[in-house]
Amino acid sequence: MTLEVVVVVDQQQATRVKPARVAFASFVGTAIEWYDFFLFGSAATLVFNKEFFPTLDPLAATLAAFATFGVAFVARPLGGIVFGHFGDRVGRKRMLFLSLLLMGGGTVAIGLLPTYAQIGVAAPLLLVLVRLLQGFAVGGEWGGAVLMAVEHAPPNRRAFYGSWPQAGVPAGLVLSAGAFLAVQQLPKDQLLSWGWRLPFLASAVLIAVGLYVRSRLEETPEFARAEVPSFPLKDTLRRSLRAVLVGIFAQAGTNIPFYIASVFVLSYGPGEAGVSRGTVLTCLIIASLVDIAAVPLVAISADRIGRRKVLLVGAVYSAAVAFPFFWLLDTGAPVAVLVAMFLLFTLGHATTYSAMAGFLAELFGAEHRYTGVSVGLPGGRPHHERSGAVHRGRAVRRVRRVVGDRALHRAGVCRHVHRAAAGAAAELIGVSRAGHSRRTSARRDPARRGRSGSSCGGGNARPRG
């Protein structure tokens, strides 16, 4: 009898320890992978416009560099479909290992690429190809990382444990911004000739650490119990189309403000607001450090009061601070820039992103959950920064000649405020539809009434617990 009690206690302790270990491992791997992803964004605004597009005028070169950053979002949906398919068939762990390997290989390859001065037009073409590989890899990263944490967590702590890989995103941003802040201390000629390559080559060490950490993870128990679907994408779209649409709308509200405050600001601050790149990077690092702690803290509230309620609050808040963000940024004062980062990037991102993993995971059954969250994710990404880059560049030059820089600058601020607000509105639509779907499902199936973990999309998902 005593032996049985000891065994039960040991099993309970193992259950309590395991989710924390898995969540931390997911955090480390995600931080490394997003370091690689954001590194490209920093380099695009500081180096690539000069080294890979030197024949273009400064504005066109910057737009071309941003277009290469956005190319990743072309490949990301394909990566989400492929990784989701195999993640639901062979497991989350294997796909996470592969995504990190592909991302790291692409990052190191960028550090070894010859520039336009060395091989001509082949240089930007190779840059685009490697960026496509990175986009394909990151398409499968987010879904696998959050599911690894969420599916190991107890039902009442899913937002908290699922927030740890979410916190890995600002951690990766800190690493990438810090790396470029360090190499910016080099003389300009050394930075442009070889210094910019160092952060990319250093990724080889980080990737080795990430692969080791992920190799020690165990497959999730929910995947082990789930049926293996023959064609996860077909099953997801046939049985959970509404849930996929909910995921797309909900993600838009998080990602549009996030990329405005983390990537676009690296060009907007120095180019339009008159803020030095060093100041922008420093403020971004400070805001990201606070965001790393804020994401899991807000997730605790999401587990207590509900994921959907926290997402609704975050959507309303993001819409409210969109204009003050640009107003503070336009002052050019370092303190005002830091406050702007805290308002939109830290508080807005933490409020929406903290609950997103648990919220989206519970929309789908375990048998096609990887596919569901991965297919829905790319639609919320800022593809508008990619698709219209060249056309906006031409329009900017024409309008500048007519109305002048100041009027054009104000119009640009309003445009991006509208985008941030539109993202928040999309999130409101998404989470509201999720609540409507759950209520509809409950009316159709009385057994579902009152079940907090019921799935969206007409009762397709495996019940929790």
Protein Blocks (a to p, Z undefined) as FASTA:
>chain_A
ZZmmmmmmmmmmmmmmmmmmmmmmmmmmmmmmmmmmmmmmmmmmmmmmmmmmmmbcfklm
mmmmmmmmmmmmmmmmmmmmmmmmmmmmnojklmmmmmmmmmmmmmmmmmmpccfklnom
mlmmmmmmmmmmmmmmmmmmmmmmmmmmmmmpcfklmmmmmmmmmmmmmmmmmmmmmmmm
mmmmpcfklmmmmmmmmmmmmmmmmmmmmmmmmmmpccdfklmmpccdfblmlmmmmmmm
mmmmmmmmmmmmmmmmmmmmmmmmmmmmmmmnopafklmmmmmmmmmmmmmmmmmmmmmm
mmmnopklmmmmmmmmmmmmmmmmmmmmmnopaklmmmmmmmmmmmmmmmmmmmmmmmmm
mmpcfklmmmmmmmmmmmmpcfklmmmmmmmmmmmmmmmmmnomklmmmmmmmmmmmmmm
mmmmmmmmmmmmmmmmmmmmmmmmmmlgopakbcehehpacceZZ
